[in-house]
Amino acid sequence: MRVGFKALAEKYGIGLVQPLRIESQIGTVRTSHEVDGQVENRYPPSYRPDDSFSGHFEFGLKYEEIHLEFFSRLFAATGPVPIEEWCKQSPFGQYARRTGFLYEWLTGKVLDVPDTSNGGYIEAISAKHYLTRTGAERIKRWRINNNLPGTPDFCPLVRRTPSVQEALQFNLDEALQELDQAFGADILMRTASWLTFKESRASFLIEKEADKADRIQRFAHVIARYCGRIDDPLSDASLHILQEGILGHDAIGLGLRRSPVFVGQATMREDIVHYVAPQFDDLPNFMAGLKAFNEATRGAESLARAAVLAFGFVYIHPMRDGNGRIHRFLINDTLIRDKAIPEGHSPGFSNHYQFARFPCRVRSHAGCFLSSVYAALCQCLSVR
């Protein structure tokens, strides 16, 4: 018997951009198998939930993963009635309260139920299993500590998987100090500059801009001048400054784009589309969510923040041109602002080219982290 979120998805015909990763079944003994990122969990009969909305949703909250896209689509399909009935039947139950809060947070609609008048405050999502806000917002109506790190329009979630948790223990500042001691600051800075130059040339080759050496020089200048110094790097004004610095003041279409955009490639036979970016009308709300994440997670692990902000920026793709270079800037800028690396170092950890000259321990930890977080974000990023 299938239970949990997939049972509800099947019942209500929910189609998802990012599929549910976990499938739960009632069997005879408890087992778990993972293949290519998909998990099949089996539970003994004692775990069988009521075959109802509340039964399956509570099971999912207990034993499966938070999936905001699924919640948003499910609530749109069910409407408020099953959540209202559950909250009235179990007004102080933590899972009913969490579900009621999530419904109102995601939909912007108010359920026809009274405010919770008793019970301790509980977290909206588990800080043990997810990267959350460092300062939760108290929601008195549900007696919930809202620790979701974004907004209903754009809320990136990172699961604290074993590989991510291991990578989060890596001390980037200590590793850089070891490199300073082994090779000296001058050689380290020259190497970082060379790696940034080489990576930029590879990026521009993909974008068919390999002959524009001045763009590489401008990008290096932007990194040196603005990393850790520009006010609110995700604001429209700061993004305009960064883009103008990278592309030149006479570039066409500076600022947030006002047209559709996609990432793809042309072959002899066909045009291949890899990714279609969000509609330009949605950009202000999505960027507000990314900025909310940046503000809400200050004090959390810097490597995680840098990866999320950079990935989220490329995912939104808010600019007509220069998104890739600004995303690399954001990685460096976040690490410097969070004091994960001293100002003046600019490792540019945007892909594995950057790690070519670093010791294996530095490469394996940081590279593992960014790869793990990027994969996690592909699964968890929620866009309503």
N, C-alpha and C positions, 0 to 999 in steps of 0.2 A: 504493500500500500504506500503510495507516494504521499508525503506530508510536507508541511512547511510552505515556503514561498513558492516553490514550483507547483505545488498542488493548487494554490490560488491563481497562479499565472495560467495554468491549464483551464481552471474553472471559468475564469473571466476572459480568456482569450487575449492575454497581454503579450504584445510583441515588443521586444526590447532591442535597442542599439547595442548595448553591452549585455550579453546573456548572463543569467544567473549562474554563478560558478559552482554552487553546491546543490546537489540533489539528495534529499533525505527520503529514506524508505523504512517502513516498519518490517522487520524480519524476525530472526530468532535470536541472534547475538549481535553485540555492538562491534562493528567493523568500519574501517575507513580506507578508501583507495583513492589515489590521485593520479590522473593520467593527463598529461599536457595541460596542466592547470585546472582541469575539471575534477571536482571532488564528489565521490559517491559515499555517503554515510548511511549505514544501516543500524537500526536501533531495535532492542528487544520489545516485546508487546507492551511492557509497562510504560513505555514512552508515548504510546499512541494518544494523540490529541483528539479533542472533539472534532468531528467533521463539520466545522463551521468556520466562518471568517475569523472569529476571535481565537478559536482553537489553533488553526494553522498559522495565523499571524503571530500569536504568542510563541508557538514552537519556533518559528523563524527567528524571532528576536532573541530567544534563549540560545539556540544552537547553530544558527546560520550567520550570514554576514549582512551588514547594513548595505542596502542598495537603493539609493535615493531615486534613481530613475524609475526603478520598479515601483517604489512606493507612490511616486507621483502619478504614474500611469494607472496603478491599481486604484488609487483614491478617485481618480477621474472616472473609472469604470464603475465603482461600487456606489459612489455618492456618499453622503454623510450617514445614512441610516444605520448600517451595521456597526459603525464606530460609536454612534450615539447610543445604540442599544447596549453595547459592551460597556461603555463608560457608566451608564446608569445601573447596570447589573453589578459592576465592580468598581465603585467610585474611588476607592482608595488603592486599588491594585496597581502595582508599578507598571505592568505591561499595558494595561488599559490607558493609564495616564500618559505613558510614552507615545502610544499610538494616537491618542487625541491631540497631543502636542504636535507630533509630526504631521498630522492631517492639517491642522491650522497653519503651521509654519510653511508647508509646501503649497497649500492651495490659497492661502490668504483669506479663507472663509472661517466663520465662527460656528462651532458646533452648538446645537441646542441642548446643552447640558450645563448644570450649575458648576461654579468654580469648586475646585478641591479644597476642602476646609480642614483636612487632617492628614497626617502622615509626614514623614521626613522628606527632604528634598533628594531627588535622585538625578543621576546624569542622563542626558539625552542619549549619548552613546558612550561606550566604554573607553576611558582614557588608556586603559591597559592594552586595548586591541587596535586603537586608532590614534592618529595624530589629531589632537583636539585644541580648542582654544585654551590659552594659558590662564585666562580669567573668564570663568563662565558667567553667563547672564542669567539672573534668577527670574524665572517665570512663575509668578505667584499663582496664577490661575490653575496651573497643573502641578505646582510644587516640583518643578523641573529645573535643573541647572542646564541651561542651553549651552553646551560646549561644542556645538557644530562650528567648524572653522570658516564657513563662508556665508553666503546668502542663499535664499531659495532659488534664485536664478542661476547661481554658479557656486557650487560647494565641492571643492576637491577633497577626496578622502584618501588617506594613505593607511593601509593595513600594516600593523606592526608584526609582520611575518618574522620568523626566525632569521632569515637572511637580512632583512631590513634592520632588525634589532641588533644583529651582530655588527653590521656596517656602521650603525649609529654610535658604536663605542669607539670608532676610529677618531683619534685626535689629530686633526689636520695641522694645527699650530705646532704641535710637537714634531710632527713629521717634517715640516718646513724648517724648524730649528735644527733638526738633525742634518738636513741637506745643507743648511747654511754652514754648519760646523764642518761638514765633509768636503764641501766644494767652494764655500765662500759666497758672500752675497752678490758679488759682481758677476760671477759665472752663472749663478742661479737666475739673476735677472736677465742676463743676455740670453740664456736658454729659454726662459719664459717668453721673451720677446720673439725669439726665432720660432718657437712653437706656435705662438699666436699668428705670426706672419704666415707660416706654412699652412696652418689650418684655415686661415682666411682665404688663401689662394685656392685651396681645395674646394671651399664653399663657393667661391666666386666662379670656379670652373663649372660647378653644377648649375649655377645660375647664368652661365655663359657670359661672365664678366671678367674672365681671366686676364684680359688685356688692360684692365683699368686698375693699374697699380696705385693710383692716387686714392682709390677707395680703401685699399688695404692700409695705407698710411693714415687716412682719416679715421678709420676704425681704431687703430692703435692709439691715435691721439685722443679719441673719445674715451677709451679705456683709461688712459693715463690721467686725463683731466677731470673726469666726472665720477669715476668709481668711488663710492662711499661719500661723495661730496654733494651731488645734485639733490635738490629738495624733492621729496616725494617722487621717486623715479617712475611710478606708474600713473602719474597725473598727465592729463592731456598736454599741458605746457611742457613738462619735462620730456615726455615722449617726442614732442615736436623738436625740442632742442637736440635730443640724441639722434633722431632721424636726420635732421638737417646737418648735424656734424658728420654723420656717416656718409650721407648721399650727396651733400653739397647744397647750398642755399638755393640753387637754381633748379633743383630736382622737381619733377612733376608730381603732384598729388601728395604733398607733405601733410602729415596729420592722420587722424583716423580715416580709414577708407570709407567711401560712399558707394561702393559697388561690390558685387559678388566676387569671390576669389576662390581658386582651387589650387591644389598642389598636384602636379602630374608630370608626365613626360610624353614626348612625341617619338614614335618609331616610324619605320618605313611603311608600316601597314596600318597603324592606328594611333590614336591619342589615348593614353592611359591615365585615368584619374585616380590618384591615391587618396586624396582627402578633399572634401568640400568644407570650407570654413563656415562658421555661423553667418546668418544674414547680417548685413551691416546695421540694420535697424536694432538688432539685439546687442550691439557692441557696448553701449553705455552700461547696460545692466550686467553684462558679463565682466567688464572691466571693474565695475563696482564690487562684484563678488571677489575678484582676484585681489583687489586692494583690501577688502575686508579680511581675506585670509592673511595677507601680509601683516595687517595690524593686530589681528586676533591671536596670531601664533608667535608674536615677539617673545623671545625667551625660550622658545622650544628649540629643538635640535636644528642647527644652522644648515647642515647638509640637506636635511629634509626640506626645509623652507626654500633653499636655493633651487632644489630640483623641482619642487611644486610650482614655484613662481615662474621658472623658465619654461617648464612644460606647459603650464597653463597659458602663458603668453603665446606660445607657438600654436597651441590648440585654438585659441580665440583668433589668432592671426589678425590683429586689429589694424595693421598698417598695410598700405598698398605695396610697399617695398621696405626692406630692412628688418623684417621680423626675426630672421635667423641671427643677425648680428646683435640686435637688441636683446634677444634671449640669452646670448652668451655674455653680454654686458650684465644682465640681471643676476646671473650666477655669481660673477665676480663681486658685483656691488653688494649682494646679500651677505656673502661670506665676510666682506670687509666691515659692513655695518654691524653684523653680529659679533665682530671681533673673533671670528673663527680663524682668520688669518690676519696678520698685521698689515696695516695700510702700506701700500707700496708693492706688495706681492700681488700678482695677477695671474694665477695659474690657468684660468680659462678652461675649466673642466667641462667642456661641452661634448667631447666624444673621446674615443680611445687614442686618437692621435696625440692628445695632450699628455697622455701618460707614458709615451714611448721612452722618455729619458729618465723617468722617476723610478726609484727602487721598487721591486716587486711588491713589497708590503704596502706601499702607498698606492700603487696601481690597483692591487686586488681589492683593498678595502673601499676606496673611493669609487672605483669602477663598478664593483659589485653593488654598492649602494645606489648609484644613479641608475644602473640597469634595473635593479629591483624596484625602485620607486617609480621609474617610468612605466614598467610593466604593471605595477599596482595601480597607477593612475589611469592607465588605459582601461582597467577593469572597473575602477571605482569612481572616476570623474562623473559627476552628476550635472547635467544641464537640463533644466526643466523645459 
